[in-house]
Amino acid sequence: MQEQTQPKWEGRTSTDLKGPAAEQVWPLLADFCNLHKWFPKLETSYQVGGILGQPGLIRYCATPPADPDDQTTIKWVKEKLLMIDPIKRRLSYEILENNMGFHSYVGTMQVVPINDIHHDVVLGCKIEWWVVCDPVDGWRLENLLDFLESSLPLVAKTMEHALLSTS
């Protein structure tokens, strides 16, 4: 009897930041253990292993409980930095452990400049995020895509606001 293997899920999204250059946004994204500063849905994100800025770095992230009186509703994940490339402004990570049902999850994020090639002007940048994972029990692929497409604009808006308020 052969076991049926389901195809991997793949999701991809991107969002533009008007104004901040890729060189300004990249350090925020590359700060792997401080994702909670840019991702409003997270309550905490911190280092639990490895060396800051190096592949092998492990972070723990958690959301606040949906009901403050029920601590069992905290969603958490441990993620390992697989690759970080400051030249391409790209990083990849995998989920090691979680309580949300993800298996074989690898995510990649990249910051890309948006230039006006006719006037040699930087117009801002784009954050791209793509994910490959096994299907998640109780989810449809559309749930994963909705999560990506709703989360990345929040991250970008928070980064954009922080950068514009300090300039």
Solvent accessible surface area in square Angstrom, and as a share of the most:
residue,aa,sasa,rsa
1,M,249,1.11
2,Q,175,0.78
3,E,157,0.70
4,Q,165,0.73
5,T,120,0.70
6,Q,127,0.57
7,P,110,0.69
8,K,98,0.42
9,W,30,0.11
10,E,118,0.53
11,G,5,0.04
12,R,143,0.52
13,T,19,0.11
14,S,54,0.35
15,T,24,0.14
16,D,65,0.34
17,L,0,0.00
18,K,136,0.57
19,G,47,0.45
20,P,2,0.01
21,A,18,0.14
22,A,0,0.00
23,E,104,0.47
24,Q,79,0.35
25,V,0,0.00
26,W,23,0.08
27,P,73,0.46
28,L,34,0.17
29,L,10,0.05
30,A,21,0.16
31,D,53,0.28
32,F,5,0.02
33,C,8,0.05
34,N,41,0.21
35,L,28,0.14
36,H,59,0.26
37,K,107,0.45
38,W,30,0.11
39,F,18,0.07
40,P,78,0.49
41,K,83,0.35
42,L,26,0.13
43,E,104,0.47
44,T,40,0.24
45,S,4,0.03
46,Y,105,0.40
47,Q,71,0.32
48,V,69,0.40
49,G,21,0.20
50,G,47,0.45
51,I,125,0.64
52,L,111,0.55
53,G,34,0.33
54,Q,93,0.41
55,P,77,0.48
56,G,25,0.24
57,L,1,0.00
58,I,41,0.21
59,R,11,0.04
60,Y,44,0.17
61,C,2,0.01
62,A,5,0.04
63,T,33,0.19
64,P,63,0.40
65,P,24,0.15
66,A,96,0.74
67,D,67,0.35
68,P,107,0.67
69,D,138,0.71
70,D,47,0.24
71,Q,110,0.49
72,T,121,0.70
73,T,48,0.28
74,I,45,0.23
75,K,110,0.47
76,W,71,0.25
77,V,12,0.07
78,K,61,0.26
79,E,14,0.06
80,K,65,0.28
81,L,0,0.00
82,L,65,0.32
83,M,67,0.30
84,I,37,0.19
85,D,35,0.18
86,P,85,0.53
87,I,151,0.77
88,K,113,0.48
89,R,46,0.17
90,R,70,0.26
91,L,3,0.02
92,S,13,0.09
93,Y,6,0.02
94,E,47,0.21
95,I,21,0.11
96,L,76,0.38
97,E,89,0.40
98,N,30,0.15
99,N,73,0.38
100,M,55,0.25
101,G,29,0.28
102,F,15,0.06
103,H,117,0.52
104,S,66,0.43
105,Y,13,0.05
106,V,61,0.35
107,G,0,0.00
108,T,13,0.08
109,M,14,0.06
110,Q,24,0.11
111,V,1,0.01
112,V,47,0.27
113,P,51,0.32
114,I,44,0.22
115,N,74,0.38
116,D,35,0.18
117,I,147,0.74
118,H,155,0.69
119,H,131,0.59
120,D,137,0.71
121,V,71,0.41
122,V,82,0.47
123,L,91,0.45
124,G,0,0.00
125,C,0,0.00
126,K,60,0.26
127,I,0,0.00
128,E,33,0.15
129,W,15,0.05
130,W,55,0.19
131,V,1,0.00
132,V,53,0.31
133,C,0,0.00
134,D,43,0.22
135,P,31,0.19
136,V,4,0.02
137,D,136,0.71
138,G,85,0.82
139,W,81,0.28
140,R,154,0.56
141,L,59,0.30
142,E,86,0.38
143,N,59,0.30
144,L,1,0.01
145,L,49,0.25
146,D,86,0.45
147,F,70,0.29
148,L,2,0.01
149,E,94,0.42
150,S,57,0.36
151,S,0,0.00
152,L,0,0.00
153,P,58,0.37
154,L,67,0.33
155,V,4,0.02
156,A,4,0.03
157,K,143,0.61
158,T,41,0.24
159,M,0,0.00
160,E,38,0.17
161,H,132,0.59
162,A,28,0.22
163,L,27,0.13
164,L,97,0.48
165,S,77,0.50
166,T,114,0.66
167,S,115,0.74
